């Protein structure tokens, strides 16, 4: 039986001190892997598609938040108005599929001013990362993940994944967030009722650096796998 889409939303929060660079940086994410169970229902993850929408960063973005904080409260502080939306530096860059495929986050300082994008290394992509997380989650739930096109796919459940959101950002000078939203489509043994899933996790970080971003995404991946297991029969 073909079931409707499953939307998974994970939002993680991290306490941290704002210190952002306006230069782009790369972040290599490690995805946990486990072996297939000896027995269990076979499933093939046929396609993983990146359907995220990117906006172009506005000129002077963050200046308004700084001015309001100065005038009303006598302190400098603010959160980005659109930090939770995936962004690149220009409209032209938002049309670059190779750049979009690797872009995963943008830090903002305590005044709401954006820093440089955080990208996956060359040769890596959001679809590759998310596929690894989902396949590990399936194996942890007792399913045997088989390769598309192999003889083992005969009689296997077929699943397609659409990535609508996979984005990290910082705000207010001491917060870091990561949000993931995935639609799972196909003949899928989901628990009833089919519903929207929301998750928020908190971690602490004194200075936000590559290690902190890695911890944030690692926690996001673990929570996504846990939520996936919960909705499976």
C-alpha positions in Angstrom: 0.0 0.0 0.0 1.4 3.4 -1.0 1.2 5.8 1.9 1.4 9.6 1.8 4.5 11.6 2.5 6.2 11.5 5.9 7.5 14.9 6.9 10.3 14.9 9.5 11.4 18.1 11.1 14.3 18.2 13.5 15.3 21.5 15.1 18.3 21.5 17.4 19.4 24.4 19.6 22.9 25.0 20.9 24.1 27.6 23.5 27.2 29.3 22.2 29.1 32.7 22.2 28.9 34.5 18.9 32.2 34.7 16.9 31.6 34.4 13.2 33.9 34.7 10.2 32.7 36.3 6.9 34.8 33.9 4.9 33.4 30.6 3.7 34.5 27.4 5.5 34.2 23.7 5.0 32.9 21.2 7.4 33.4 17.4 7.0 30.5 15.6 8.6 30.8 12.0 9.8 27.8 9.7 9.4 27.5 6.7 11.6 27.1 3.4 9.8 25.9 0.0 11.0 25.7 -3.4 9.3 22.5 -4.8 7.8 20.7 -7.2 10.2 20.8 -10.9 9.3 17.1 -10.9 8.9 14.3 -8.4 8.3 12.3 -6.7 5.6 14.3 -5.5 2.6 14.0 -1.9 1.6 15.7 0.1 -1.2 16.2 3.8 -0.9 15.7 4.5 -4.6 16.3 8.3 -4.7 17.3 11.1 -2.4 16.5 14.5 -3.9 17.6 17.9 -2.6 14.6 20.2 -2.9 15.8 23.0 -0.6 15.0 26.6 -1.6 17.7 29.2 -1.1 17.4 32.9 -0.8 20.0 35.6 -1.6 21.5 37.4 1.4 20.2 41.0 1.5 22.7 43.9 1.5 23.3 45.2 5.0 21.4 42.3 6.5 21.5 42.4 10.3 22.1 46.2 10.5 18.4 46.8 11.5 18.6 44.4 14.4 21.7 46.1 15.7 20.1 49.6 15.4 16.9 48.5 17.2 19.0 47.0 20.0 21.0 50.2 20.4 18.1 52.6 20.5 15.6 50.6 22.6 17.8 48.7 25.0 21.2 50.4 24.9 22.8 47.1 24.0 23.8 45.6 20.7 22.1 42.4 19.9 19.6 40.8 17.5 18.6 37.7 15.7 18.6 37.3 11.9 15.1 37.7 10.5 15.6 34.9 8.0 18.4 32.9 9.5 16.4 29.7 9.4 16.1 30.0 5.6 19.0 28.6 3.6 20.9 31.5 2.0 23.8 32.2 -0.3 25.5 35.5 -1.1 23.8 36.4 -4.4 20.9 35.5 -6.6 23.4 34.0 -9.1 24.7 31.6 -6.4 21.2 30.4 -5.6 21.1 29.2 -9.2 24.3 27.2 -8.9 23.3 23.5 -8.2 26.8 22.4 -7.3 27.1 25.2 -4.6 23.6 24.5 -3.3 24.3 20.8 -3.0 27.2 21.4 -0.5 25.9 24.4 1.5 24.6 23.4 4.9 24.8 26.4 7.3 25.5 30.1 7.9 26.6 31.6 11.3 25.2 35.0 12.5 26.9 37.1 15.1 25.2 38.7 18.2 24.0 41.6 16.0 22.3 39.4 13.5 25.0 40.1 10.9 25.7 37.0 8.7 29.0 35.3 8.3 30.2 33.2 5.5 28.5 30.0 4.5 29.6 26.6 5.8 29.9 24.0 3.0 30.6 20.3 2.8 33.9 19.4 1.3 34.2 19.0 -2.5 32.8 15.6 -3.6 30.3 15.5 -0.7 26.7 16.6 -0.8 23.6 17.0 1.4 21.9 14.1 -0.5 24.8 11.8 0.2 24.9 12.7 3.9 21.1 12.4 4.4 21.1 9.1 2.5 23.7 7.7 4.9 21.7 8.9 7.9 18.4 7.4 6.6 20.0 4.1 5.7 21.6 3.8 9.1 18.3 4.5 10.7 16.6 1.9 8.7 19.2 -0.7 9.6 18.9 0.2 13.3 15.1 -0.3 13.0 15.7 -3.9 11.8 15.4 -3.3 8.0 17.8 -4.7 5.4 18.9 -1.9 3.1 19.6 -3.2 -0.4 21.2 -1.5 -3.4 19.0 -0.2 -6.2 19.4 -2.4 -9.3 20.7 -5.4 -7.5 19.0 -8.8 -7.4 18.2 -8.3 -3.7 15.7 -5.6 -4.6 13.2 -8.1 -5.8 10.2 -7.9 -3.5 11.8 -5.1 -1.5 9.9 -2.1 -0.2 10.8 1.0 -2.3 11.4 4.4 -0.7 12.1 7.9 -2.1 13.3 10.8 0.0 12.8 14.5 -0.7 14.9 16.9 1.4 13.0 20.1 2.0 15.2 21.5 4.7 18.7 20.7 6.0 20.1 23.9 7.4 22.1 25.2 10.3 22.4 28.8 11.6 23.3 30.8 14.7 21.4 33.7 16.3 21.3 36.1 19.3 25.0 35.7 19.9 24.5 32.5 21.9 22.3 30.1 19.9 22.9 27.6 17.2 20.2 25.7 15.4 19.9 22.8 12.9 16.7 22.0 11.1 15.9 19.0 8.9 12.7 18.3 7.0 12.4 15.2 4.9 9.5 13.7 2.9 9.5 9.9 2.7 7.4 8.5 -0.2 6.6 5.0 -1.1 5.3 1.6 0.1 6.2 2.4 3.7 5.4 0.5 6.9 4.7 3.6 9.0 2.8 3.7 12.3 -0.6 5.3 12.3 -1.4 8.1 12.3 0.9 9.5 9.7 1.9 12.8 11.3 4.3 15.7 11.4 7.3 15.2 13.6 9.1 18.0 15.5 12.2 17.6 17.6 14.4 20.1 19.5 17.7 19.3 21.2 20.0 21.6 23.3 23.7 21.4 23.6 26.3 23.9 25.1 29.3 25.4 23.4 31.6 28.2 24.8 33.0 29.3 21.4 31.2 28.2 18.2 33.8 26.5 16.0 34.0 23.6 13.6 33.8 21.1 16.5 30.6 22.7 17.8 29.0 22.6 14.3 30.0 19.0 14.0 28.4 18.2 17.4 25.2 20.0 16.3 24.9 18.0 13.1 25.9 14.7 14.8 23.1 15.3 17.3 20.7 16.1 14.5 21.5 12.9 12.7 21.1 10.8 15.8 17.7 12.4 16.5 16.6 11.9 12.9 17.4 8.2 13.2 15.6 7.9 16.5 12.5 9.6 15.1 12.6 7.5 12.0 12.7 4.3 14.2 9.7 5.6 16.2 7.5 5.9 13.2 8.3 2.5 11.7 6.2 -0.6 12.5 
